Structures are given as C-alpha cells and as structure tokens.
C-alpha cells in the first residue's frame, strides 16, 4: 500500500513536509523519531543525539550504489554539531561530501536540492 511504513522504510523520493514534535511528516504520513532520507526512500533511524551519528548507524547510506549520493546533509538537532572525524573519513572514502547543520536547515536544504535533481541524502535527528 502506498505510503505505508514497512520495517522502517517508505520507498520513493519524498520531500520533508514538516519537522518538529519529535518527528517528521512526509508522503502524507507522520513518523516519530529520526530519519535517513534518500532518493530511493526514507528509513527510520535509531539515532537520538549527535553522539549517535556514527558510521555504524548510517547503513543505508553506505549500502547505496557508489555515486548515487554526492552530498549528505546531516541534521544534528537544534544546534550545529561537527561530525566525528571517523565519520567524515568514512563518507569521504564512499565519495560522499558531508554538511552538518541544524535539523531544520538540513530538511529545508534537502527539499531544495532534491528539487534541483541533485544526488543528495539527509540524516535528520528528530527535534522537539
């Protein structure tokens, strides 16, 4: 059924319609918690804080075909938090540039860039 969440995944390319209150709205549905947004779909993400933004928590990004993501926008919550060196290096090895920013800025930027047809993904921490 279109728009239904299966095992934490909604297939398809979706814009972020809203964020806040501990979750996100996309594909005319709501999700509580953090998400990873890619052109192939949206994944539930177990990260709750910037300390959880590690290579091991970003599996869908590293499983994507090489070259399908050029830029990862990382929404680190209400404040900008720099990414750990290990994560930046792992992303660089995968050919992915990273840009951390607040979650709101990352969601808005994702919508703009995906509308331009850019090869972008976003890892977005939920905010209150």
N, C-alpha and C positions, 0 to 999 in steps of 0.2 A: 504494500500500500504506500503510495507516495507520501513523503513527509513523515513517515513513521520511523522511530528510532529503533534500530536493531543492533544489539550488542554494542551500544555506544557509538554508532555510525549512521550518518544520514548521507547517502550518495548524492552527488551532483554539486554543481557550482552555485553557492548561495551567498548572498550579501548578508552582512550582520545588520539586522533591522533595529535592534536595541540592545543595550547592555546595562547592568546595574542590578540591584537587589539580589546579588549573589549568583547571577547567571546571565543568559543571553537569549535573544529572540532571533530566529532565522527560519526560513522555509515555513513561515506561518505557524511556528511552534515555539515553545519555550523550553529551555534547558537550564537546570540549576547546576552550577559548577563551572569549571574551566573547560576550554575547548581548544582544539587544534583545527584550523581552517585551511583546507587545500582546495584546489580546483576539482579534485576528484570527490570531495565530500568533507563532512565535518565530523570530527571524532571527539568523544568525551575524553577529557584529560584529567588525570588524577592529581595534578599539581594544585596546591593550595596557597603557596607562598613563593617568593623569588628563590628561596633556598631549594625548592623542588624543581627548578628549571635546570635540568641536567641531561647529558646525552641519553641516559637510560630511560628518561621519561618521554622522549620525543621520537619513539619508534616509527610512527607513520611517516615522519619527515625523512628519516634515513632509509626507509623501505621504498620510498618513491623512486621512480626511474631517474637516473642521473640526468641532469639538465632540465628536468620538469619544474624545478624550483630554483630561481636565481636569487631571490630575496626572502628572508624570513623576518617578519615584523614580530617582535616579542613584547606583548603587553605585560608589564611587570607589576601591575596593580595600580594604585593611585599615584605612585611616585616612580620615577625612572630609577631602575637599579641596574648597574652594569652586569653584563653576563660573565660567568666564570670563564677563566682562560681556557680550561679544558673543553668547554662547550664551543667557544669561538673557534678553537683549533679544529674540533671535530666537524663543525659546519664548513669551515674553510676547506678541509680535505674532501668534503662532499660537493664542493663547488657552490656553496650557498653563502651569500653575504647575510649578515645579521644586523638588525637595527632595533635595539631595545628602546622602549618609550612607555609612557603610561598606557594602560589598557584602552582608555577612551581614544587616545590619539592613534593607537595601533588599529583599532576597529575602524575608525574613520578613514585612515590611510589605506587599509586593506580594500575597503569598498571603492575608493578612487582608483587604486592601481589595478584591481581586477577588472574594473570598467574600461580601463585602457588596454586590456588584453595582456598585461604583464604577467610574468611567471612568478607569482608571489604566493606566500603562505603566511599564516599568522598563528602564533601560540599565545592565547589570551587567558590570563588569570582572571577569574571572576572577582568583581568588586561589589561592595555593598551599595 
